[in-house]
Amino acid sequence: MKKKQILISQKFREIREKNKLNFSEMGRNLDISHTAVIKIENGEAMPALPTLFKLWQIFGVNPVEIVSLYEPKNTNSGEQIQENP
């Protein structure tokens, strides 16, 4: 796992725990599955940009702070989590 991905995973978990949310509650707030939340926190996936903007809108997290942690896109990198339809 890359350093920046670890930082994003840690930040995501920090936000969830600070707001006393379980995986399902966090997923509902962000319109993603609880499994997606787990994958993001474990560094197995990266949150999509719409999810980052929901973090900003709901939890007051500056999206620039998290977007600056992103690595340039590599086609061989881990999967990205898409929003629920």
C-alpha positions as a printed Julia matrix, in Angstrom:
85×3 Matrix{Float64}:
   0.0    0.0     0.0
   1.35   3.44   -0.91
   2.03   6.09    1.71
  -0.62   8.49    0.38
  -3.22   5.71    0.26
  -2.44   4.92    3.89
  -2.99   8.58    4.79
  -6.35   8.64    3.01
  -7.39   5.41    4.74
  -6.4    6.81    8.12
  -8.23  10.09    7.49
 -11.37   8.24    6.4
 -11.31   6.08    9.57
 -10.6    9.13   11.74
 -13.66  10.94   10.37
 -15.89   7.89   10.93
 -14.67   7.29   14.48
 -14.78  10.98   15.42
 -18.46  11.02   14.43
 -19.12   7.72   16.25
 -20.42   5.99   13.12
 -20.25   2.31   12.28
 -19.41   1.19    8.74
 -23.06   1.03    7.65
 -23.88   4.5     9.0
 -20.85   6.01    7.3
 -21.79   4.3     4.05
 -25.37   5.59    4.22
 -24.11   9.13    4.79
 -21.82   8.89    1.76
 -24.12   6.8    -0.5
 -21.64   3.91   -0.62
 -21.87   0.41    0.81
 -20.5   -0.54    4.21
 -18.15  -2.87    2.32
 -16.8    0.12    0.39
 -16.14   1.93    3.68
 -14.22  -1.1     4.96
 -12.17  -1.34    1.75
 -11.29   2.34    1.88
 -10.24   2.13    5.52
  -8.16  -1.0     4.82
  -6.44   0.69    1.88
  -7.92  -1.76   -0.61
  -9.74   1.0    -2.53
  -9.72   4.75   -2.92
 -12.84   6.89   -2.47
 -14.25   8.44   -5.63
 -14.26  12.24   -5.87
 -18.05  12.51   -5.29
 -17.51  10.64   -2.0
 -14.82  13.14   -1.01
 -17.16  16.03   -1.7
 -19.82  14.4     0.47
 -17.21  14.19    3.26
 -16.81  17.94    2.88
 -20.53  18.68    2.79
 -21.53  16.39    5.66
 -18.48  16.38    7.93
 -16.78  19.67    7.01
 -13.65  17.95    5.72
 -11.74  20.11    3.24
 -11.7   18.11   -0.04
  -8.43  19.76   -1.08
  -6.81  18.27    2.01
  -7.73  14.75    0.89
  -7.37  15.26   -2.87
  -3.8   16.44   -2.28
  -3.08  12.96   -0.9
  -4.01  11.26   -4.18
  -1.3    9.69   -6.34
  -1.52  10.29  -10.09
  -3.82   7.68  -11.6
  -2.07   4.47  -12.57
  -4.0    1.82  -14.46
  -2.35  -0.86  -12.31
  -3.38   0.72   -9.0
  -6.11  -0.55   -6.65
  -9.77  -0.39   -7.52
 -11.79   2.75   -7.04
 -15.12   2.68   -5.25
 -18.04   3.95   -7.32
 -21.18   5.49   -5.89
 -24.28   3.34   -5.44
 -26.79   3.82   -8.29
